[in-house]
Amino acid sequence: MNQNVSLIFEKSRPGKRGFSIPEKHFSDLDVKALVEPNLLRKQSAELPSVSEPEIVRHFVTLSQKNFSVDTNFYPLGSCTMKYNPKLNEDVARFEGFAQLHPYQPEETIQGALNLMFDLEGALKEITGMDRFTLQPAAGAHGELAGMMLVKAYHDSRKDFKRTQVIVPDSSHGTNPASAALFGFSVVTVKSDERGRVNLAELKKLVGPETACLMLTNPNTLGLFEDEIQQIQKAVHDAGGLLYYDGANMNALLGLARPGDMGFDIVHLNLHKTFSTPHGGGGPGAGPVGVKERLVPFLPAPLVDKKDGKYVLNYDIPQSIGRLRSFYGNFGMLIRAYTFIRRHGREGLNQTSRDAILNANYVKKKVEKHFVVPHAEFCMHEFVAQAVKQNDLGVHATDIAKRLLDFGFHAPTIYFPLIVPEAMMIEPTESESKETLDKFVDAMNVIADEAVDFPDRLRQAPFTLIISRPDDVLAARQPVLTFKDYQAAEHLHLQNQPVGVPVHVE
Ligand SMILES: *Cc1c(COP(=O)(O)O)cnc(C)c1O
C-alpha cells in the first residue's frame, strides 16, 4: 500500500518547475543585497517540484473531494447549512472593505463603521434586543460572552451566590460546555413527553443560586417551546437571567423575537441564519445582543453615531473587556449584512416560512419508513429515528454513511442525546422541491436496503475515497499531510488516510 500511496499522492519530481524566469534575471539578482544575511536560508527549502497544471489540478481535485453546499444538499440538523449567495462574496471583496487596515483612523473607515452600525440595528430589530456586540467569532464564543455578561450582571448587584446555569437535556453541547468553561455549575432540566422543557421540574430547580437558563427556541428537536412565557417568568421570579441560543433563529425570522419572549441575552450565528459560509471551524460570527440592563457590561468598542459621524466607543467602564482582536470577523459581518439587506423584512420572513415548510415536507415523506418521535408540526428541522432499522442491525451511522453514496451530506446523527438513533434533518429554505424529493427517495431506498441488504449499509459508503475512518482518532490525531501520513504508518495509524482510495467499488 505504501508504494501505491506514494505513486498516487507524491507528484513531486526533481527538476520540475511551476514557473520560469529567464536565466538572465536570476543571475542579475543580488539576493544578499536584498535580504539581511542572517535571514538567509542555509539550505534550500524542501518544496515539491511540480508544473503549474499539476499543482492546479492537485488542489482543484482536492477541493472536489470535499462536501460543500455549493455541490450537494447538506441537511445537517442544527447547523443551518443554507446556500451562501455569491452576492455576499462580491460585496465582501469590494476594495473599500477588503483593503482596509484595522489600525486606520476612524475618519477613513466611516463606510465600515456605518455597515457595523446598520447591521447592529438590523439584528436589534430582528431579535427585539437593545444592543449588540459584533465581536464574538462563533456561536460558542457568543455563549462564553453571554456567561461573562451573566456573571458581571449578578456581581454588579453584589449577588454572588448565583453559581448555577440550567440547560435542558436536549441542549446543544456547547451550552453546558460554555457554562462549565466559565466556572458555572451546570444543572440539567429534563424534557417532558412533548419534547419541551418540563416546566414543573424547572420550577423546582430555580432558586437563589440560579444565574441563568440557557435555551434555544425552537429547541433541538425542532419544536417551539410554547410555554416560554411561563418558563421566563419562573426564571426571572427566581432572580435569574435568560440566555437565548440563537443558532435556531432560522425558524423565527419575522415570526417571533427572543427579546419579546423575555430573553435577556441572545447570540446569533451569522454563519447559520444569515448565510455566511461555515464548516471546518470557521470563520464565523456570533454577535451577542442584550437588554438595556446588561448594556453597561458589553465588550468595547461599540460603534456609536455622534454629530453625524460613526465612532468607536471604548468608554464602557463596566465592560467585561475585549473578546477578540479588533472588531470581530468583519468579512462575515459584510456577508450577513448583504443577506439581510438583499432580503429585507418580507424576504427574511419568507426565508423562515420556507425553511419550516421544507422541514415539514421532508418529515411527512420519511415518516413511512422512519420513526418520528414527535410527529406534530415542526419548525425548521425535525428528528427521525433509525429504531426500526436498529432491529435489523443497521444504525443511524450506517444510514448517514449510505446517504453519501447518493450525493447527500448526512444529517446530524445521535443528537439530541435524548433521542436514541437520532437523525436530525434540517433542509433550510435554499432547496427546491426536486432536491427534497431526491433526498426522500434516497432515504426510502436506504430503508428498503436495511431490510434486504443490511450488510451493504454497514459497509457504505462505496463512492468516496475514504470509507470509514476512525472518528475519534481522526479528531484527536488528524493526519493532514502526506508526511504525517508516512510518519503515521510507523505508528499504525494508517486508517487515517490522506486522500487514499481504501474502499472503492
Ligand atoms: C451551531 C450551534 C451552536 C454553536 O455554534 P458555533 O458557531 O458552531 O460555535 C450552539 N447551539 C446550537 C443549537 C447550534 O446549532
The ligand as an ORCA input file, in Angstrom:
! r2SCAN-3c Opt
* xyz 0 1
  C     -24.174     25.506     15.967
  C     -24.795     25.613     17.285
  C     -24.102     26.194     18.368
  C     -22.650     26.577     18.314
  O     -22.326     27.496     17.332
  P     -20.843     27.557     16.712
  O     -20.862     28.755     15.839
  O     -20.640     26.265     15.988
  O     -19.881     27.702     17.859
  C     -24.798     26.343     19.556
  N     -26.058     25.935     19.690
  C     -26.760     25.355     18.685
  C     -28.199     24.936     18.898
  C     -26.139     25.163     17.447
  O     -26.805     24.580     16.451
*
